[in-house]
Amino acid sequence: MSNPTLLSQIRTLVSVDIDSMSTAVATRHTDSSTLFCDMTSNQAIVHNEAVLPENAHVLKDISEYINSTGIDIKEESGVLKAIDLVAVLLAKQVYPYLTGYVLVQTSPSFAFDTEKTIAHAKNLVSTFEANGIPRNRVCIKIPTSAESIVACQYLAKLGINTLATCLFSVPQAVAASQAGCLYVAPYFNELRMHFEPGLWKEYQDTVKEHPVVPVIQAIVSISLIPYHTVIALVRLRPDHLTLSGAVLDKLSSTPAVSEEMFSEVNIGVTASREVLEINYLVNGAEPLKKALELDAEANRKLQDAVKIFGEMEDKTKEFLRARFAS
């Protein structure tokens, strides 16, 4: 019997999701009795997997798709359809290692457009279904802007699961709940930290000192960097932890720690009754829009996350066009 690791220990306390489309990562950290719950992804993950030599077979399928459908990937609509299929085929490879959902993200270029977000989410679900993954195992990640949360509300009525992402405040989380999102996923660290590690700040006691902890406590899936940050989050007992391949590797190579380190903590923060009683969805989610305007930091982080994901999507467009545009 192998010695317990920090990863195996964490799995006894919370559901662990894989924030990766790598089959190598998925196989490394699963076995016949231990699977991940969900697989999450975003435009950066899709791009970074799509360009790898080991996924050349996916690009072969994309080539066949382009030729058979006659889509023009020089056009925005054509290249987005190709990206959708790339995301679905990559997700399909990890699907056998999950008990729950595959999650892909709508285009950041639609983050502030309700109708385009709805149309893109519907196309993603249809693409999954066409490739053997039923809609009840699919969840669409959608940035939590006022416009997109209205889209989430509509999609819920169609039976399409959504996750509210790029979420940095309690009003966003309340709005997501009101919209019927399956998941509300606050970011523990702002997104740019994953691309500029120098922005990461170390705390002596993450649970007590990190500025986002009160938000998480008031909301209680989370995107993380260092493993002791993972320990801090486990102590808050979220429903899910969303962990990258690098973090999973670190946790699986780290011996289990004292159970006392995982003692549940409640710092006594709850959302105010006033915040909980606001209907953030009325008038096209105007109350959420106003709440974001008043919260400069949450609004900055939302805009920044959308910008970063948009830049990564643009890289995938360039990659596919360079390879397939005639």
N, C-alpha and C positions, 0 to 999 in steps of 0.2 A: 504494500500500500504506500503510495507516494506521500511525502510530507505535505501538509496543508500550506497553501500559499496565500498571499494577501488577496489575490483574485478569488480563490475558492472561498475564502472567508467572507468576502464582500457579497458573493453570490448567495450566501445563506441569509443575508439581511435585506437586500433589495434586488429588484430585477435589473439585470445588466443588458444593455443594448450595445450593439457594435456600430460604431460610427466610422464605417469603412465598407468599401465594396470589394475588398481583396479576399479572394477565396483562400489565399495562403494564411491570412490573419484568422479567418473564420475557422479553418481546419485546425490551426494551432491551438485554439482555445475552446474547442468543443470535443465531445466524444459521444458515444451512443446514449449516455444518460445525462449529458450536460450540454444544452444548447443555449444560444442567445435568445432573448425575447424578441426584440425588434432589430431591424437594420435601418440606420438613418444615413442620409447622404445630403449633399448640397452641390452647388456648381463647382466648387473647388475639388471635392472628392471625385466627381464625375470626370473632370478634366484630367486629374492626376492619374486615374486608372486608365482612361481612354488612350493615353499616349504610351502606355507601357507595352513593350514587345510581347509580353505574355498574353495580352488581350488582342492580338492581331486578328484572331478569329472573329471577334466582335466587329472589327472594321470590315472584315470580309462580308459579314451579314449586312452591314450598312451599305456597302457597295452594291450588293444584290438588291437591297431595298430601293436605293436611288434609281438603279437601272430599271427595275420592274414597275415602279410607280411613276417614273418620269419627273420627279420633283426637281426643282432647280434650287440647289443649295446656295446659289448666289443671292437668292431672295431670302428675306428674313423668315417668312413662313416656312420655306423649304428647309432651311438649316435648323430651325427650331424643331421641326418634325424629326429630323435626323438625330438631333441631340436627345430628344425624348426616347427614341429607340435605343440609343447608346445607353442611357440611364436604365431603361427597363432590362436590357440584356445583361448589363453588369449586375443589377439587383437580382436577376434570376439566378445568377451563379451562386449567390450567397443565400438565397431562399431556403435551400435544404437544411441550413444550419440554424433555422429560426423556428420558434414556436408561435410567434406573433406576426407583426406586420413588416412589409417592406415600405420604406418611406423615401419619396423623392420630392423635390422642391419645384414649385412653379417659378417661371422666369422672373428674375428681379426687375426686368424691364416692364413687367405688368404690376408691380407691387402697389401702385397707386391708381390702378384701373380695375374696377370691379368686374366689368363684363369680360375683359381679356383674361383676368385671373380665373373666372368661372370656365371659360372656354378651354384654357390650357389645362386646368385640373381634369376636366372631362376627357380631354384627349389623352392625358397620361393614364387615366383609369382604363380607357378603351385599349390603349397600347398594351397595358399589362394583361388585360383579358385576352387579347389576340395572341399573347405569348404564354398562355397557360396559367396565369396567376389571377385568381378570382378577386373581385372588388372587395370582398369581405376580408381579404388579407393585404389590402392596399390602404395606405394613408398618405395624404398629400400635405406636404409642409408648405405653409403659406405665411409670408411676413405679416406681422400684426400691425398693419396700418389701418386707418379708418376704412378706406376703400376695400381693402382685402378682407377685413373682418365681416363686412356685408356679404362678400363672396362666400365666406365660410358658412354663414347662416343659410344662404341659398343652397349650397352644396349639401349641407346636412339634410335638407328636405329631399334631396335626390338620393340619399343613402350613400353619399360619398364621405368617407372619413377624412378629417383634416386635423392637422397639428398646427397650432399657432407658434410660429418661430420668430426670431428677431424680437424677442420679448424681454423687456427690461423694466417693467413697472407693474404695479398691482392693478391699475385701471385696465391695462392691456389684458391681463390675465382674467379679470372679471368679464371683460367684453368677450373674450374667447369662450369662456364658460357659457355666457348668455347666447352666443352664436351656435352652440352645440358642438364645439370642437371636441374631438376624441381626446386629444392631449393638449396640455398647456406646458410649454417647454421654456422656462426662463434660462437665460444665459448666465452662468456664474461669473465668467470673465467676458469682457467685451471681445467681439470677434477679431479685431485687429491684433490682439495679443497672440493669436495663433499664427499670424504671418510676420509679426515683429516681436519676437520673444523678449527683447529688451524692455518692453512695456510691462512685463509681468513683475508684480511686486510680491515679495515674500513677507509673511506675517508671522509673528511669534505664536499667536493663537488665532488661526484662521476663522474659527467659529465666532469668536468675540470681536475680531477686528475688521474682517472683510466687509466693505460697505454694502455688498449685495445680500449678505446673510439675512438681514431683516426682511428684504423683499421675498427671498426664498421661503422664509419662515411664514410669511403672511400668505403665500400662495400654496405651499405644499398641499423630468429628464434634463439632464444638465450636461453641458459640454465643458470638459475639464482639461487641465494640463498636468501639474505635478501630482505624484501619488499621495502626498500628504494632504493635498487639497481634496482628493477623493475621500480620504478618511473623514475630513471635516464635513463633507456633504453627506456621507453615510449617517453621521450622527444626527443630521436633520431629518432623516428617514423620508426622502422623496420616494415616489412610486418607482421611478426608474433612474438609473445613471447611464448616460450615453458616453461611451469611452472609445477613444481613438485606438488604432492599432498600436501606436507607440506606448500609450498608457497601459493597454492590456498586456503588452510584452513586459513592461516594467513590473506590473502587479503580479504577473505569473512567475517572475523570477525573484520576487521578494517574499521571504518567509512570513507566515502569519504573525500577527502581533497580539499583544495582550487584549483580551476581550474588553477590558476597561477603556481602551482607546476608542471603542465604538459605542460607548454608553450614550444613549439617546439624550439629546439636549434640546431644551426649549427656552429660547431667550425671551419669551414673553411678549413677542410681537404678533399682533393680529391686525388685519385690515380694519379700518374704521367702519362703523355702521353706515356712515354717509357714503363712503366709496362703494360699499356693497349694495346699497339701495339704488344707486344711479343706474338707469337703463342706458347703457352706452351705445345701443344700436339704433335708437330713434333718429329720425331725420337723416338717414344715410350715415349713421354712426358719428354724427356731429359732436356729441359729448366726448367721444373718445378722441376725436381730432383736437378738441379744445384742451383735453387733459394732456395730450402729448405736447401741444404748444406751450402749456404751462410748465411742463417738465423738460427743461432744456437738455438735461443729461440723457434722459431716456430717448428723446427725439434725436439727439446727436448720434447716439449709438444705433438707433434704428436706421437712420439715413446712411451711416457709415457701413453698416452690415449689408444693406441693399447695394451700395456702391461696390463693395468688395466682391460680393457674389456676382454682380454684373460684370466686373472686370474678368472674373474667372470664366463666366459664360462666354464672353467675347473671345477669350483664348481658345475655347473649344470650337467656336465658330471658325476662327482662323485656321485651326488645325484641320478641321474637316474640309474646309474650302481648299486649302492647299493640297489636300490629298485627293479630293474627288471632283472639284469644279473643273469643268472642261473649258 
